[in-house]
Amino acid sequence: MTNDAPAPASGESGQNLPLPGRAPRRSALRFAERYGLVLILILSFLAFSVLLPETFPTWGNARAMINSQAVVLLLALALTLPLRTGDFDLSIAGTMTASGAVVAQLTTTGTSLVPAIIAALAIGLVVGLLNGFLVVKVGINSFIVTLGMMTALGGLAYAITKSSIIPNIPETVTQLARFKMFGLPSIVWIGWLLVIVFWYVYERTPLGRFLLFIGGSPGASRLAGLKVDRLKIGAFVACSLLASVTGILFAGQVGQLDPSVAGQFLLQPFAAAFLGATVITVGRFNAVGTLIALYLLNIFVTGLQLFGAQPWVSDVFNGCALILAVTFARIAARMSGRA
């Protein structure tokens, strides 16, 4: 029998064949880009477990680390919505605090839970609409708008609480966040559930792709027929509403409301969101990457604290982590754009 298939001409298709070993190297590089942060998380956990065998690798410490990041995880997930469309929202911590203050003040003065929750969510709705309108319709930079909104909401929280801590929040509120399943409070399970929801929306629905397209090129998205203004405003509204939900759960988790806490919840969500963009779906803000990055940062902070580091070390670490996370996210976005 003769082979009827023509042999490739020299200098044509034969030159397009991949060199031996190049494909495996590219696959290994892609794997390292996508899951390198996961490997670092595992190695860092093992390292601290070896260095601190009596305190770090215990269930009590693991549970404390997970619980301490529940609120930050919710805020970081909320933050990925406007970030995915190319905008910032610095007001999330202020929205959380003001909404928590509303629930705490109303429930401790005799208002039932449902009206108090509605009032708290109304704050998130108004803040989201204002942020979206000023950024999208008026054209003000999102950094400026949300920075001003954060300051205003901080003042509002002080006004609602009369510049004092609201203690003894009713059990109807605390049970929302503290109800335990398999040894972990409900606020943790809510955060993990939202990671799954956000992952599905971002990776498996047209809405997730639309948000990504808008963040990459609003002009091209408009030419493609996407309702850019509506989607960008919707991202701000959804972000603020989730921040309000976080405020309600935060008040329930702590059992009191301090109007000065907003500043403690600003850097960590941004660091987690940007560092999360360097893993899983590289160059894109994503839910699973945000979760991995958040726990990685917390492992380092907890390990340093167990080593006896001063409290200020966590602020220095989170600030440096944010700078590095933004840098790595920008590099990852450029590399994925060339791929």
N, C-alpha and C positions, 0 to 999 in steps of 0.2 A: 504494500500500500504506500501511496505517496502522500506527503503532507501538503495539502493545498493552501495552508495559511502562508501568506507572504512573509518573508523575513524582514525585520525592521531595517530600514536603510540606515547606513552609517551616518551619524551626525543628526538623525531625526529623533524618532521615538526612543531609540536606545539611550540617548543622552538624558531623557526625562526620567529614566528609571532611578529610584532612590539608591544611594550607595549603601552597601552592606553595613548594618549596624547603626545607620542614621535614624531609622524609624524607631528602634527600641530606645535610643537616647532621647528622642523627642517625646516619646511616651513617658519615660522616666521623669523628664523635666516637667511635663504637664502635671504628672502625679504629684511631684514635689511642690509645684506652685499651688495646687488645689488643696493638698492635705499637709503641707509643711507645718502649718500652725497647730494642727491636731497632734502631730508628732512632738512638737515643742511642748504642748500642754501635757502630754503623757510623760515625757522625759522630766519636765519640771516637777510634776507631782511625785514621780519616783525619786528624784534627787532630794526634795525636801523630806520625803518619807524616810530616806536613808539617814539624812543629817539630823532629823528630829523624830526618831522612831517612837517616842513615848507620847508625843503631842500632836504631830501633824496627821499621820495616817489613821486617825480614829474616826469612828462614825460620828461622835459628837462634834469634832472639828469640821468634818465634811458637811454635816447638817447645818452647822453655824455658817459656813461659807455660802452654802446654797441659799439659806434664809436671808442672809445679809444682802444678797444680790437680786432678790426678787423684785424689788421696786425699780432698781436700775435696769433690769432686763426689760420691764414693761416700758420704761421711758426710752430705752435704746430702740426697741421695736417701733415705737411711735415715731421716733426721729427718722427712721429709714424711709418713711413715706415721703416727706418733703425732700429729703436728700436724694431720693431716687429720681425726683423731677428736677433736680438741680438747684434746690433752694435750701436755706437754713431755717431752723426754728429754735432760737435760743430761749423762747418763752416757756418751754415744756415744764421746767422745774417750777417756775412761777405759777403756771396753770395748775400743776399738781398741788402746790401749797395752798393756793386760794380756794380750790375746790375742796380740799381736805378741811380747811378752816370753816367753810360753809357747813359741811356735814357735821363737824364737831360742835360748832356753835348752835346749830339748830337742834340737834338731837339731845344735847345736854340741857337745853332750855325747854324740853317737852315736845318738840315737833316729832312726828312719827318718821320712820325711816324712809318711806317711799317719797314723800314731798322733799325731804332733805336731799336725797339722791338726785331727784329731778332738778333741784336748784343748783346742785354742784355741776351736773352735766350741762346746764344752761350756760354756766361760765365757760366751759370748754367750747360750746357751740358758738358763743359770741366772740370769743378770742380767735377761734379758727376762721370765722367769717371776716373779722376785721383784718387779721393777718393776710388772708387770701385777697381781700379787696385791695388793700393798700399795696401789696406786692404785685399782683397780677393786673389789676385795673388802673391803679394810679401809677405804677411803675417804680415804686421806691424799692431800694435794695432790701432783700429779705433780712440781711444781717442787721441793718439799721432798724427796721420795723420791729423785729422780734426782740432785739436788745431793749428798745424802748418799752415794748410790751412786758418784758420780764421785770423791768424796774417798776412799772405801774402796778403789776400784779403783786409784787412784793409789798408795796405800800397798801394795796387792798387787803392783803392777808393780815397786816398789822391792824388795819381799821376794823376788820371783822372780829378779830380776837381781842381787840382793845389793848394791843401791844403786850399781851401776856399769854403764857402757855395755858391751853385748855386741857385740864386733866380729866380723868375718870369718864372717858367716852363710853356710852352705853354698850352693853353686851350685844345688842342687835347689830351694831356696827362692827365690833371687834370680831364677831363670829364670821363675818364675811371673809376676813383674811386669815383667821386663826384656825378655822375648822380643819382638823387633821385627817389626812388619808395616808396610810402606810408610813406614818411617822413624820410626814412633812405637811406644813400648813397649806391651806387652799390657795393662798396667793402664789405659791411656787407652782402649783399645778396649773393655775390660770396662765402664768407666764409661759410654761412649756406648751400648753395647748395653743396659745397664740403663736408660738414659734412654728408649729405645724400649719396653722391657718395662713400665716404670712408666707411660709415657704410655698404652700400650694398656690396662693394668689400670685406671688412673684414668678414662679417657675412654670406654672401649669395653666394660667388663664391669660386671655388677651389683655385684661386690665394691667397685669404685671408688666407685660411687654410694652404697653402704651406708656406707662409711667417711665419706663427705661428709655424709650424713644424720645420722649419729651425732654428728659434730662440731657440726652445726648445732643439733640438739635430741635429746639422748639419751632424754628422756621420750617424745617423739612417736615416736621410732624403736622404742621398746619396745612402744608401743601398736600400731605397724604390724606387729609380729611379728618384728622383727629381734633376733637374739641379741647384744645390745649388749655384755654382759660378755665373751663369747667373742671378739668381733671386736676389742674394745679391747685385751684381753690379747694376742691374736694380732698386733696392730700393734706392741706393745712387743717381743714375741719376734722378729718379723721384723726390726725395727729393730736390735736387739742382735746378731742373727745376721749381718746385713750389716755391722755395725760390726766384728765379729770377723773376717769375711772381709777387710775393709779393713785390719785390723791385720796379717794374714798377708801381704797384698800390700805394705803399707807396709814391713814388715821386709825383704821381698825387694827393694823398690825402692831403699831406702837402703843395704842391705847390713850394717846394724848396728841395734841397738835401744837408744835412750836412754830410760830410764823417766821422764824429766822433760818429754817432749814433748807430753803431753796438753793442757796449757794453750794450746799454739800452734794447736790444731785445734778450738777451741770456738766462737769468735765467727764465723768465716767461714762455716761451714755454716748457722748460724742466719740470718746476713745474706743469704745466697744464697736460702735457702728463703722467707724473708719477702718479700724484694724480688721473687722470682720469682712471688709471688702477685699482683703488680700487672701481669702481662703474660700474654698468650695466653688463659688462662681466668681472667679478672680476679676477684679475691676468693676464689680457691681455690688451695690449695697444689698445684702441678703440676710435673711433671718437666721439661718443655721450658723453662718459665719459670725454673726453678731453674738450669738450664744457662746460659741467656742471662744471668741476673743474676750468676752466678759469674764468667763471662768478662768481663762489663762491669766488675765491681769489680777484677778482676785487671789489666785494661787500664789503669785509672787508677793503681793501685799501681805497676805496672811503669813506666809513663810518668813518674811522679813520681820513682822511684828512678833512672831514666836521666837525669833532670834534675839528679841529685845530691842528692836529699833524704836526710836521715838515716834510719837503720833504724827509729827510733821512729815515723816518720811513718806507716808502714803500720799500726801498732797504733792510732794515733789515727784514721786513715781508716776502718779496719774497725769500730772502736767507734762512730764517728759514723754509718757506713753501716748498722749494725744498728739504731740508734735510728730513723733515717729510714726504713729498710725496714719496721720494725714499724708506724710511723706511716702510711706509704703503704698497707701491706697492710690496715690497719684502715679507712682511708678507702675503699679500693677495695672492701672487703667490704660496707660500708654502701651505697655507690653501686650495686653489683650487686644488693643486696637490694631497693633501691627501683626498679630497672629492670624 
